[in-house]
Amino acid sequence: MAKYSDDDIRNMTKVTIKIAAEYLGISSLMLTLGMRNNLLPIGFAIHNTEKYKDSYSYAIVPERLIAYKRGKINEVSVENIEKNLSTIIGQFEEMKRDLVFLLSENGELEG
């Protein structure tokens, strides 16, 4: 079993399921099940249903993985972060719609 330091994890361009499981000292199966059931707040499990059979893709956020291992992250703080991000994204989408509307009106005036 490979041992990874916090800095090793931070410097990786992609943290795989295998690496994250080894880093946490659990099996890959336990890690994927934890992510699928929102019990392991280290990233995202994306359920792909458009293919011929169900599958999952995983995105592991290095800083979340490190914080979880160090006991500095919990589900409540992750939910708050995700809620705030959703609010910000919603505001940006609204601004985008307004900008598209203004640009389309401006185009009609010039045309």
N, C-alpha and C positions, 0 to 999 in steps of 0.2 A: 504494500500500500504506500503510495507516494505521500509525502508530507509537503504541504504548501504553506508558506508564510503569508501574512496579510499583504505584504508588498508584492509577493508573487501573484496573488489574486488581483491586486490593483493594476498590475502591469500587463495582464492578459488582455488581448483584443477580444477574446470570447471565452467565457467560462462555461465549460461543458457540464452536462449532468454528472459525468464520471468524476471530473475534477471537484465539483461542488460537493458531491457525496463523500469523496475521500477527505476533503477539507473539513467537513462536519463530522466525519467518522460514522456515517450511516450508509446503508445500501442505496444504490441507484434507484431501486424500486420504491423504497421508502421516501426518497427525495421527490420522485415524480408524483407519487400519490399525495404527498403533503402539499405540493404545489397545485395539483389539480383540485384539491378540496379546500384551497385557501387556508391551509393550516401552517404553511411554511412561507412566511412573507419575504422571500429572497428574490422575487422576480415575478414573472408572469407565465402561466400555462395557457396557451391559446388553443382552443378546441377547434379543429378543422373538420367541418362536416361537408364541405363541398366535394370532397373526393369520393371515390367509390366505397371507401370504408372510413370510419372515424379514426382520427389520429390527433396527436397533440404536438405542438411546437413549444419550446421553452426558451424564455429569455431570462437569464440570471443577471441581476444587477450586482456588480462586484461589491460596492459599498454596503448594500443591503445584506449581502451574504456575510461580510465581515462583521457588521453591526449585530446581526442575528447570533453569530457564533460568540460574540463578546457579551451578549445579553443586553445590548443597548437598543434593541428594537422590539416592539411588540405589535400585535395586530391592530390595536387602537391607533397607534401613531401612524401605521401604514395606511389605515383607512382615512385618517385625517389628511395625510399627504395626497392620497389619490383623490379625495373629495376636492381639495384645493386645486389640484391640477385640472380636474374636470371643470371647475368654475372658470379657471383661466382659459382653458380651451374653448369653452362656450362663449366667453367674452370676445376672444379672437375671431371666432366664427361669425359672431354678430357684427363685429367691425368689418370683416371681409364682405359680408352681404351688403352692408351700408356703402362700402367703397365701390363695389361692383355696381350698385344702383346709381351712385353719384356719377361714376364714369359712363354708364349707359345713358344717363340723362344729358351729360355733357356732350356725348357723341351725337345725340339727336339734335342738340342745339347747333352744333357745327355743321351737321349734314343737311 
